[in-house]
């Protein structure tokens, strides 16, 4: 969580890092397919770089950014969810993302 100053003092962010026992390309294909995201989020992909980064926009104007990097046993996904409007929203997003990452981990661990 970063500290914001000045006119952005009330805008929050959330950072989560997860390791997956799968190739970055496989995780990228899951994260890049908005039909596989939690239904409540209604995302749209704004930008992507093959197998490494995805930036999405949500209806509340917050922005999740996923960065993938290759690791010896799979890959690491770093999420920076920025422009969150309240502490309550950040708590809810943390729950949503952790639950989704847990389900993705279960899928790729089979």
N, C-alpha and C positions, 0 to 999 in steps of 0.2 A: 504494500500500500504506500503510495507516495503522498507527500505533503504538498498541498497546493497553496499558492500565495496570490495576493492581489485579487483581481476581479474573478479569478477561477477558484477562490478559496472554498467555495461550496460544491465544487465538482469533484467527485470521488472516482477512484479506480480500484480495480481488484486484480491481483496477480495470483495465478495458480500454475504450478509446474507438475507435469505428470510424465512418468516413463512408461512406455508401452513395449511389450516383447514382440514387436512387429516392425516391418520396414516403414520408413517415413512415407513412402508412396502409398502404402495401404491406409495409413492413418489420414493422409491427405485426401484420399478418395472418400473417406467417411466424412471428414470435417467439411470438405468442399461440396457435399451433397446436402443442401438445406432440407431435403425431405427426410433426412436421418436425424436432424436436430430435434431437441425437445419441442413438442408441438406448440407450447405456450409462447415461444420466442418470436415466431414469424420473421425470420431473418431474410436478408437479401445480401448476396455477395457483392461487395464494392470493388475489390481488387484481389488478385491472387498472383503468386509466382509459383510455377510448378514445383510441387513436392517440398516447398519450404515456407510459404506464407499465405495466409488468407485473412482478409479484413472484411468484416460484415457490418451492416447497419441494422439496427432494431427499431421498431416503431416508436420507442421512447427517445430516439436519437442517440442512444448509447452505442458504443462501437467495440465489439470484441475483435481482437487481433490475435491470430494463432501463428506461432513460429515453430517450425519443426526442424530438428537437427538429428543427425544420425549418431547413434551410440553403438558400442560393441554388441550389446544384447538387444538392439532394436532401435528405438528412437525416443526423443524427449519432445514433448509438446509444451510450449510456454504460452499461456493465455494472459494477455493484458486486456482487460475489459475496462474501457475508459468512458468518461462522460456520464457516469452514474450520478443520478440526482440526489439520492438520500442514503443514509445509513441503512434504512430498512430495505431499500432496493438492493444495496450491496449484499446484505445478508441473504436475501432471496436468490440473487444471482449465484452466490457462492453455493447454496444448496442445489440449485438447478445444474450448475456446471459439474459439481462433484458427483452428483447422481448420474449424469450423462457420461462422464469420464469412466465411472465405475462400470456402467453397462457396456461401453466400448471396450474397456479392458477385458471384460468377461467374454465378449465376442471374439476378440483377436487372440485370446489365450487358449482357445479350444484346440 
